[in-house]
């Protein structure tokens, strides 16, 4: 039933916010690609903005990897945010050129540019947090990626519900074209405060299936990124080939991997706290 899925998703997200003290009142950047996950995230935060004391501000980046389709996605996000009464900033960057100049893979370059863009928008509107739409399936894929590449607790704990953005996340020496914000202020990084916002993930315990069902129940439009089906990218290959095979052994493999990440996150926190205590006792 449509009402059931809405209540289910709202309950899970509320519990995630409460459990991790996830959302602070004030200005909040919401990273929106136009996909189902980010559109559902934006809809929930708009619904709860008075309750949570939020001033959401949408940030959407055209990576210029898909030509007119990427530009159309950015236009869709702008139009939707405007219709919902939310201010929006649109950015554009030639990620393929960034990848070539830095020697990074396309995915890594896109991530570094995207976090740089989100950080800059947060600085311009004086926001201490950036909300992104990572969900339970993303978490499962991340754990598998780290397992395949080889990782300890830091990697196998997956993505954190909240994590400080740092210099290691961003690519600073790249050119990003910014639209003017709705308040008329131009892109002016030299006068923004040198602060680093926190990344928060309210949808981290919600499955992709539930997100899409919620979008259908609320009649939310969203865009489909065709690159998400390109199995030359390792994450996509895990999503479309490896995880379906693992589901034959465990139909709940996505939730199991996400739960494993949560258990290992608790272990990593314990190790870090114990190490800090031991270090404090021996350092002079």
C-alpha positions as CSV (number, residue, x, y, z in Angstrom):
1,X,0.0,0.0,0.0
2,X,1.3,3.5,-0.8
3,X,0.7,4.7,2.7
4,X,2.6,1.8,4.2
5,X,5.8,2.4,2.2
6,X,5.7,6.1,3.0
7,X,5.4,5.4,6.7
8,X,8.1,2.8,6.5
9,X,10.6,5.0,4.9
10,X,9.8,8.0,7.1
11,X,10.2,5.8,10.2
12,X,13.6,4.4,9.1
13,X,14.9,7.9,8.2
14,X,13.6,9.5,11.4
15,X,15.3,6.7,13.4
16,X,18.6,7.2,11.5
17,X,18.5,11.0,12.2
18,X,17.6,10.5,15.9
19,X,20.1,7.7,16.5
20,X,23.1,9.5,15.0
21,X,22.0,13.1,15.9
22,X,22.3,13.6,12.2
23,X,20.7,16.9,11.3
24,X,21.5,20.2,12.9
25,X,19.2,23.2,12.6
26,X,20.1,26.0,10.1
27,X,21.2,26.1,6.5
28,X,21.7,22.7,5.0
29,X,23.1,21.9,1.5
30,X,21.3,19.0,-0.2
31,X,23.2,17.3,-2.9
32,X,20.7,16.4,-5.6
33,X,21.5,14.6,-8.9
34,X,17.9,14.2,-10.0
35,X,17.9,10.4,-9.3
36,X,15.3,8.7,-7.1
37,X,17.5,8.7,-4.0
38,X,18.3,12.4,-3.9
39,X,14.8,13.4,-4.9
40,X,13.3,11.4,-2.1
41,X,15.9,12.8,0.3
42,X,15.0,16.4,-0.8
43,X,11.2,15.7,-0.5
44,X,11.6,14.4,3.1
45,X,13.8,17.3,4.2
46,X,11.4,19.8,2.7
47,X,8.5,18.0,4.5
48,X,10.4,18.2,7.8
49,X,12.2,21.6,7.4
50,X,10.0,23.4,10.0
51,X,10.1,20.5,12.4
52,X,13.9,20.2,12.2
53,X,14.6,23.9,11.8
54,X,16.2,23.5,8.4
55,X,16.8,25.9,5.5
56,X,17.5,23.5,2.7
57,X,19.5,24.6,-0.3
58,X,19.8,22.4,-3.3
59,X,23.2,21.9,-5.1
60,X,23.4,20.0,-8.4
61,X,26.5,19.5,-10.6
62,X,26.6,18.6,-14.3
63,X,29.8,16.5,-14.7
64,X,29.6,17.0,-18.5
65,X,30.1,13.3,-19.0
66,X,26.8,12.7,-20.7
67,X,26.3,15.7,-22.9
68,X,22.8,17.0,-23.2
69,X,21.5,14.4,-20.8
70,X,23.6,15.7,-17.9
71,X,22.5,19.3,-18.7
72,X,18.9,18.1,-18.8
73,X,19.2,16.5,-15.4
74,X,20.6,19.7,-13.9
75,X,17.7,21.7,-15.5
76,X,15.2,19.2,-14.1
77,X,16.7,19.6,-10.6
78,X,16.6,23.4,-10.9
79,X,13.0,23.4,-12.0
80,X,11.9,21.0,-9.3
81,X,13.7,22.9,-6.5
82,X,12.2,26.1,-7.7
83,X,8.7,24.6,-7.8
84,X,9.2,23.3,-4.2
85,X,10.4,26.8,-3.1
86,X,14.0,25.7,-2.4
87,X,16.9,27.8,-3.5
88,X,19.3,26.0,-5.8
89,X,22.8,26.3,-7.2
90,X,23.9,24.6,-10.4
91,X,27.5,23.9,-11.3
92,X,29.3,22.5,-14.3
93,X,32.7,20.9,-14.6
94,X,34.5,19.0,-17.3
95,X,35.2,15.9,-15.2
96,X,36.8,14.0,-18.2
97,X,39.4,16.7,-18.6
98,X,40.0,16.7,-14.8
99,X,40.6,12.9,-14.9
100,X,43.1,13.3,-17.8
101,X,45.0,16.1,-16.1
102,X,45.2,14.4,-12.7
103,X,45.7,10.8,-13.8
104,X,42.6,9.8,-11.7
105,X,39.9,7.4,-12.9
106,X,36.7,9.0,-14.1
107,X,34.8,7.9,-10.9
108,X,37.5,9.3,-8.6
109,X,37.7,12.6,-10.5
110,X,33.9,13.0,-10.5
111,X,33.8,12.3,-6.7
112,X,36.6,14.8,-6.0
113,X,35.0,17.5,-8.1
114,X,31.5,16.9,-6.7
115,X,32.7,17.2,-3.1
116,X,34.6,20.4,-4.0
117,X,31.4,21.8,-5.4
118,X,29.3,20.8,-2.4
119,X,31.9,22.3,0.0
120,X,31.9,25.6,-1.9
121,X,28.1,25.9,-1.9
122,X,28.1,25.1,1.9
123,X,30.7,27.9,2.4
124,X,28.7,30.4,0.3
125,X,25.5,29.9,2.3
126,X,27.3,29.3,5.7
127,X,26.0,25.7,6.1
128,X,27.7,23.3,8.4
129,X,26.3,20.2,6.8
130,X,25.7,18.7,3.4
131,X,23.1,15.9,3.1
132,X,23.6,13.3,0.3
133,X,21.4,10.4,-0.8
134,X,23.6,7.4,-0.2
135,X,21.4,4.4,0.8
136,X,21.6,0.8,2.0
137,X,22.4,-0.7,-1.4
138,X,25.2,1.9,-1.9
139,X,26.6,0.8,1.5
140,X,26.5,-2.9,0.5
141,X,28.4,-2.1,-2.7
142,X,30.9,0.0,-0.8
143,X,31.7,-2.9,1.6
144,X,32.2,-5.3,-1.3
145,X,34.4,-2.8,-3.1
146,X,36.7,-2.4,-0.1
147,X,36.7,-6.2,0.5
148,X,37.8,-6.8,-3.1
149,X,40.5,-4.2,-3.0
150,X,41.7,-5.2,0.5
151,X,40.8,-3.3,3.6
152,X,40.8,-3.3,7.4
153,X,38.2,-2.0,9.7
154,X,38.3,1.5,8.3
155,X,37.2,0.4,4.9
156,X,34.9,-2.5,5.8
157,X,32.8,-0.3,8.1
158,X,31.6,1.4,4.9
159,X,30.2,4.9,4.7
160,X,29.5,6.6,7.9
161,X,26.1,8.2,8.7
162,X,28.1,11.5,9.3
163,X,31.7,12.3,8.5
164,X,33.7,15.5,8.3
165,X,34.6,16.6,4.8
166,X,38.3,17.1,4.5
167,X,41.0,18.1,2.0
168,X,41.4,14.4,1.1
169,X,37.9,14.4,-0.3
170,X,38.1,17.3,-2.7
171,X,40.0,18.4,-5.8
172,X,40.7,22.1,-5.3
173,X,42.7,22.9,-8.5
174,X,39.9,22.4,-10.9
175,X,37.6,24.8,-12.7
176,X,33.9,24.7,-11.8
177,X,31.4,27.0,-13.5
178,X,28.8,28.2,-10.9
179,X,25.5,29.8,-11.5
180,X,24.6,32.8,-9.4
181,X,22.7,31.9,-6.3
182,X,19.1,33.0,-6.1
183,X,20.2,35.7,-3.6
184,X,22.2,37.3,-6.4
185,X,25.7,36.6,-4.9
186,X,28.3,35.6,-7.5
187,X,30.8,32.8,-7.0
188,X,33.5,34.4,-4.8
189,X,35.6,31.7,-2.9
190,X,38.1,34.2,-1.7
191,X,35.6,35.8,0.6
192,X,34.0,32.7,2.0
193,X,35.0,31.3,5.4
194,X,37.5,28.5,5.3
195,X,35.3,25.9,7.0
196,X,34.7,22.3,6.2
197,X,31.1,21.0,6.4
198,X,30.0,17.6,7.6
199,X,28.6,15.0,5.2
200,X,25.4,13.4,6.5
201,X,23.5,10.4,5.0
202,X,19.9,10.2,6.2
203,X,18.9,7.4,3.8
204,X,21.8,5.1,4.7
205,X,19.4,2.4,6.2
206,X,16.8,2.6,3.4
207,X,17.0,0.2,0.5
208,X,16.9,1.3,-3.2
209,X,13.7,-0.7,-3.6
210,X,12.0,1.2,-0.8
211,X,13.2,4.5,-2.1
212,X,11.8,3.9,-5.6
213,X,8.5,2.7,-4.0
214,X,8.3,5.8,-1.9
215,X,8.9,7.9,-5.0
216,X,6.1,6.1,-6.8
217,X,3.7,6.5,-3.8
218,X,4.4,10.3,-3.7
219,X,4.4,10.6,-7.5
220,X,7.8,12.1,-7.5
221,X,9.5,12.5,-10.9
222,X,13.2,11.6,-11.1
223,X,15.9,11.1,-13.7
224,X,17.6,7.9,-14.8
225,X,21.4,8.1,-15.2
226,X,22.3,5.7,-18.1
227,X,25.9,5.4,-16.9
228,X,24.6,3.5,-13.9
229,X,24.1,0.5,-16.2
230,X,27.7,0.7,-17.6
231,X,29.4,-2.4,-16.2
232,X,32.9,-1.1,-17.2
233,X,32.7,0.7,-13.9
234,X,33.5,-1.7,-11.1
235,X,30.6,-0.5,-8.8
236,X,28.1,-1.0,-11.5
237,X,29.5,-4.5,-12.2
238,X,29.0,-5.3,-8.5
239,X,25.5,-3.9,-8.6
240,X,24.3,-5.7,-11.8
241,X,26.4,-8.9,-11.9
242,X,28.0,-9.8,-8.5
243,X,25.3,-8.9,-6.0
244,X,22.6,-10.7,-8.0
245,X,24.8,-13.9,-7.9
246,X,25.3,-13.5,-4.1
247,X,21.6,-13.1,-3.7
248,X,21.2,-16.7,-4.9
249,X,23.1,-17.7,-1.8
250,X,21.6,-15.1,0.5
251,X,18.5,-13.2,-0.7
252,X,19.1,-10.6,1.9
253,X,22.8,-10.0,1.0
254,X,22.4,-6.2,0.7
255,X,21.0,-5.8,4.2
256,X,23.5,-8.4,5.5
257,X,26.5,-6.4,4.1
258,X,25.1,-3.1,5.4
259,X,24.6,-4.7,8.8
260,X,28.2,-6.1,8.7
261,X,29.4,-2.5,8.1
262,X,27.4,-1.3,11.1
263,X,28.9,-4.0,13.4
264,X,32.5,-3.3,12.1
265,X,31.9,0.5,12.6
266,X,31.2,-0.2,16.3
267,X,34.4,-2.3,16.4
268,X,36.4,0.4,14.8
269,X,35.0,3.0,17.2
270,X,36.0,0.8,20.1
271,X,39.5,0.3,18.8
272,X,39.9,4.0,18.2
273,X,38.7,4.9,21.7
274,X,40.8,2.3,23.4
275,X,43.9,3.4,21.4
276,X,43.3,7.0,22.4
277,X,43.0,6.1,26.0
278,X,46.1,4.0,26.0
279,X,48.1,6.7,24.2
280,X,47.0,9.3,26.7
281,X,48.4,7.1,29.5
282,X,51.9,6.7,28.0
283,X,52.6,10.0,26.2
284,X,54.4,12.7,28.2
